[in-house]
Amino acid sequence: PYPGGRHPRIGFLDGAVRPQRETKISIFTPWNEGHYVVLDVPEAIWHDTPRDEERKRQLLYLAHTHVPTIWTRQGIELERLEWEWLDDGVLRFERRLPDGVRFGTKVMPGKESVRMEMWLTNGSDRKLTGLRVQNCVMLKGTPEFAQLTNDNKVFRAPYAACRSPDGTHWVITAWEPCERPWGNPPCPCLHSDPRFPDSPPGQTSWLPGFLSFNEGSDMEAKLNRIEGTGWRKE
C-alpha cells in the first residue's frame, strides 16, 4: 500500500487536494528497487443521474478532494479505510457507500505482471447507469517515465503505455472494457479507464485489470505477448 505523506503527482496538484491513500498501491520496477509507480484504483467512479435531474453526471466516489461528490454535496464525509493483506501478497480494498452501493479492488502480484480485479455491487434501490471508472497510474516515482508529456506514451485501447527516453523500458497498463485510454502530462500519469455495465439493484459486476514492466523496443511484440496471457478473461 502507498504510505501517503507525499503527493504522488508532480503537477496539477490543485486537481488532487488531500489525496487519500486507501485506493493507492506502490508497484516497484524490476530494474531499480527505488523506483515505483502508484496505482490509484479507483481514482474516481462516475454515474449518470435520471434525465429529469439537473446534473447529468455525478461522482459516486473520488480518492482526493477536487470535484464535489454526491456525498460532499450532502455534507457526508466518508470514513477512512485501509487495504487488507491476504495470502501471497494480495491486497484487497472494499467500501460501502451510504446508499448501499459497494465497490472494491483486489491487486494480485505475480512474477511477470500485476493482475487486478474491480467489482461493484448495486445495493441501492435504483438502477445505476453510466458507471465510468478512472484508474490512474502515476509516474512521479519513476524518473525515466516522469517527463511531463504524452509524447512518450502509446494509447491503444485497452492499453496505455509509457516508454523510457531510450525506448528500452516500458510500463503498460490496461482495464477491460476500456472506454478511454489517455494520459495527463502535468501529473504525469497513464489511464485505461473502464466502464461497468448498467446495474439494476442487487447486481454485481466485475472488471479485470493488468499492469507490467517490460524491457526491449518492440512494442507490438509486447502487446501480443500480453494478449496471449488471457488476462481479459480472468
SULTADA-V349401 format. One record per residue. N is the residue number from 1. RES is the residue in one letter. PHI is phi in whole degrees, -180 to 180 (999 if undefined). D_FIRST is the distance of its C-alpha to the first C-alpha in whole Angstrom. Layout:
N | RES | PHI | D_FIRST
N | RES | PHI | D_FIRST
//
This chain:
1 | P | 999 | 0
2 | Y | -65 | 4
3 | P | -75 | 6
4 | G | 77 | 9
5 | G | 87 | 12
6 | R | -144 | 13
7 | H | -75 | 14
8 | P | -78 | 13
9 | R | -107 | 16
10 | I | -86 | 20
11 | G | -132 | 22
12 | F | 52 | 23
13 | L | -72 | 21
14 | D | -71 | 23
15 | G | -92 | 22
16 | A | -152 | 18
17 | V | -81 | 19
18 | R | 50 | 17
19 | P | -62 | 14
20 | Q | -89 | 11
21 | R | -86 | 8
22 | E | -65 | 8
23 | T | -109 | 8
24 | K | -108 | 6
25 | I | -129 | 4
26 | S | -93 | 6
27 | I | -119 | 9
28 | F | -91 | 11
29 | T | -72 | 15
30 | P | -76 | 18
31 | W | -100 | 20
32 | N | -151 | 18
33 | E | -70 | 16
34 | G | -96 | 15
35 | H | -107 | 15
36 | Y | -155 | 12
37 | V | -107 | 12
38 | V | -117 | 9
39 | L | -86 | 9
40 | D | -116 | 10
41 | V | -134 | 11
42 | P | -95 | 14
43 | E | -79 | 15
44 | A | -157 | 18
45 | I | -131 | 20
46 | W | -106 | 24
47 | H | -149 | 27
48 | D | -88 | 31
49 | T | -91 | 33
50 | P | -56 | 36
51 | R | -61 | 39
52 | D | -87 | 41
53 | E | -94 | 38
54 | E | -68 | 38
55 | R | -96 | 35
56 | K | -79 | 34
57 | R | -127 | 30
58 | Q | -134 | 28
59 | L | -92 | 24
60 | L | -78 | 23
61 | Y | -154 | 19
62 | L | -145 | 18
63 | A | -88 | 14
64 | H | -159 | 16
65 | T | -105 | 20
66 | H | -160 | 22
67 | V | -87 | 25
68 | P | -60 | 25
69 | T | -93 | 24
70 | I | -65 | 27
71 | W | -83 | 25
72 | T | -66 | 26
73 | R | -65 | 29
74 | Q | -97 | 30
75 | G | 76 | 28
76 | I | -100 | 26
77 | E | -103 | 22
78 | L | -76 | 19
79 | E | -69 | 18
80 | R | -78 | 14
81 | L | -125 | 12
82 | E | -132 | 8
83 | W | -70 | 7
84 | E | -106 | 9
85 | W | -83 | 9
86 | L | -113 | 12
87 | D | -67 | 15
88 | D | 60 | 14
89 | G | 78 | 11
90 | V | -72 | 11
91 | L | -116 | 8
92 | R | -135 | 10
93 | F | -134 | 10
94 | E | -147 | 14
95 | R | -130 | 16
96 | R | -109 | 20
97 | L | -84 | 22
98 | P | -59 | 25
99 | D | -89 | 27
100 | G | 97 | 26
101 | V | -68 | 24
102 | R | -120 | 21
103 | F | -145 | 18
104 | G | -165 | 15
105 | T | -140 | 12
106 | K | -120 | 12
107 | V | -116 | 10
108 | M | -121 | 12
109 | P | -73 | 12
110 | G | -138 | 16
111 | K | -67 | 18
112 | E | -117 | 19
113 | S | -162 | 17
114 | V | -110 | 14
115 | R | -101 | 15
116 | M | -135 | 14
117 | E | -143 | 16
118 | M | -126 | 16
119 | W | -135 | 19
120 | L | -144 | 21
121 | T | -112 | 24
122 | N | -84 | 26
123 | G | -93 | 27
124 | S | -87 | 29
125 | D | -102 | 33
126 | R | -133 | 33
127 | K | -75 | 33
128 | L | -102 | 30
129 | T | -127 | 31
130 | G | 61 | 29
131 | L | -81 | 25
132 | R | -88 | 24
133 | V | -119 | 20
134 | Q | -104 | 19
135 | N | -117 | 16
136 | C | -115 | 15
137 | V | -116 | 14
138 | M | -91 | 14
139 | L | -109 | 16
140 | K | -56 | 16
141 | G | -79 | 14
142 | T | -122 | 17
143 | P | -53 | 20
144 | E | -72 | 22
145 | F | -111 | 21
146 | A | -96 | 21
147 | Q | -69 | 24
148 | L | -86 | 25
149 | T | -158 | 27
150 | N | -104 | 27
151 | D | -67 | 30
152 | N | -97 | 27
153 | K | -122 | 26
154 | V | -124 | 27
155 | F | -122 | 27
156 | R | -144 | 28
157 | A | -49 | 27
158 | P | -90 | 25
159 | Y | -93 | 24
160 | A | -129 | 22
161 | A | -136 | 22
162 | C | -131 | 22
163 | R | -111 | 24
164 | S | -74 | 25
165 | P | -56 | 28
166 | D | -89 | 30
167 | G | 76 | 29
168 | T | -103 | 28
169 | H | -121 | 24
170 | W | -138 | 22
171 | V | -119 | 19
172 | I | -128 | 20
173 | T | -133 | 18
174 | A | -162 | 20
175 | W | -133 | 20
176 | E | -132 | 23
177 | P | -82 | 25
178 | C | -85 | 25
179 | E | -91 | 27
180 | R | -158 | 26
181 | P | -91 | 24
182 | W | -164 | 24
183 | G | -142 | 23
184 | N | -115 | 23
185 | P | -55 | 24
186 | P | -64 | 24
187 | C | -67 | 20
188 | P | -84 | 20
189 | C | -157 | 18
190 | L | -116 | 19
191 | H | -134 | 19
192 | S | -127 | 21
193 | D | -91 | 21
194 | P | -94 | 22
195 | R | -142 | 24
196 | F | -73 | 25
197 | P | -67 | 28
198 | D | -53 | 30
199 | S | -127 | 30
200 | P | -73 | 32
201 | P | -54 | 32
202 | G | 92 | 30
203 | Q | -84 | 29
204 | T | -116 | 25
205 | S | -123 | 24
206 | W | -128 | 22
207 | L | -131 | 21
208 | P | -92 | 20
209 | G | -135 | 17
210 | F | -150 | 17
211 | L | -148 | 16
212 | S | -151 | 17
213 | F | -101 | 18
214 | N | -138 | 22
215 | E | -115 | 25
216 | G | 108 | 29
217 | S | -107 | 30
218 | D | -86 | 32
219 | M | -66 | 29
220 | E | -61 | 32
221 | A | -64 | 31
222 | K | -65 | 27
223 | L | -66 | 27
224 | N | -64 | 30
225 | R | -67 | 28
226 | I | -63 | 25
227 | E | -59 | 27
228 | G | -69 | 29
229 | T | -76 | 26
230 | G | 74 | 26
231 | W | -62 | 23
232 | R | -64 | 24
233 | K | -97 | 26
234 | E | -88 | 23
//
